[in-house]
Amino acid sequence: MNNEQKETMIRAYIRYYNSFDMDGMVSLLHEEVRFRNVSNGEVTTETAGVEAFRNLAEQSAALFESRCQKVLSFRFHEDQVEVEIDYEGTLAADLPGGPKAGEFIKLRGFSRFAFKDGKISAIEDRS
């Protein structure tokens, strides 16, 4: 895949994410996709395989009334793409020990995407 194809796929993934379209998101993923979320330097979530990813995505979607990732920049590396993201969302449910339903969350972070066989094979979100 060239960089233009990777960017197009990442933008589609984010579009599906923002619209809570799990089928669309999963359609872009490699069967053996690996996902990891890192917050404040600590791994908070990790999955392997498309079904585990779908389960996590559905659980996460249920926590939000609305959510939106906005791409600020792309950095292309040999085997991955790093995307700077502005994230905001309104919670639909209380988070354990954290914000409550109805609260607005805003943060900036990075997502790293890797590719295999024309699909997204790894995603790492860092905030």
SVG drawing of the C-alpha trace seen along z (x, -y; Angstrom):
<svg xmlns="http://www.w3.org/2000/svg" viewBox="-26 -20 37 33">
<polyline fill="none" stroke="black" stroke-width="0.4" points="0.0,0.0 1.2,-3.5 0.8,-6.4 -2.3,-7.8 -4.1,-4.5 -3.1,-4.3 -4.4,-7.8 -7.6,-7.0 -8.1,-3.9 -7.4,-5.7 -9.8,-8.5 -12.5,-5.9 -11.8,-4.2 -12.1,-7.5 -15.3,-8.3 -16.8,-5.0 -15.6,-5.4 -17.2,-8.9 -20.5,-7.5 -20.5,-4.4 -20.4,-2.1 -18.8,1.0 -19.3,3.0 -17.5,0.3 -14.6,0.2 -14.2,3.9 -14.4,4.2 -11.0,2.3 -9.2,4.6 -7.0,7.6 -8.3,10.8 -5.3,10.7 -5.6,7.0 -3.9,6.0 -5.2,3.0 -3.6,1.3 -4.6,-1.8 -1.9,-3.6 -2.9,-6.4 -0.3,-8.4 2.3,-5.8 0.3,-2.8 -1.4,-0.1 -5.0,-0.3 -6.5,2.0 -5.2,4.6 -6.9,6.9 -5.8,9.4 -8.1,10.5 -11.0,8.9 -13.7,10.3 -12.0,9.1 -11.6,5.7 -15.3,5.6 -16.3,6.6 -14.2,3.8 -15.5,1.3 -19.1,2.1 -18.5,1.8 -16.7,-1.5 -19.4,-2.9 -22.0,-2.3 -20.1,-4.7 -20.7,-7.7 -23.7,-9.8 -21.4,-11.4 -17.7,-11.3 -15.5,-12.8 -11.9,-12.2 -10.4,-15.0 -7.2,-14.4 -4.6,-17.1 -1.7,-15.6 -0.3,-12.4 3.3,-11.2 4.3,-8.4 7.0,-6.0 8.3,-3.0 6.0,-0.4 3.4,-2.6 1.5,-5.8 1.2,-8.1 -1.9,-10.3 -2.2,-13.3 -5.8,-13.4 -8.1,-15.8 -10.7,-13.8 -14.0,-14.9 -17.0,-13.1 -20.0,-13.3 -20.4,-10.4 -23.6,-8.3 -22.5,-6.4 -20.4,-7.0 -16.8,-5.9 -15.5,-4.0 -13.6,-6.5 -13.9,-9.2 -16.2,-11.5 -20.0,-11.0 -22.7,-10.6 -23.3,-13.8 -19.8,-15.1 -17.8,-16.4 -14.3,-14.9 -11.6,-16.6 -8.1,-15.4 -5.3,-15.2 -3.3,-12.2 -1.8,-10.0 -2.9,-6.8 -0.4,-4.6 -1.6,-2.3 0.2,0.6 -1.0,2.5 -0.8,6.0 -2.5,7.5 -4.2,4.2 -5.9,4.0 -5.2,2.3 -3.2,4.8 -2.5,2.8 -3.8,-0.3 -2.2,-1.9 -3.9,-4.9 -1.8,-7.1 -3.1,-9.9"/>
</svg>
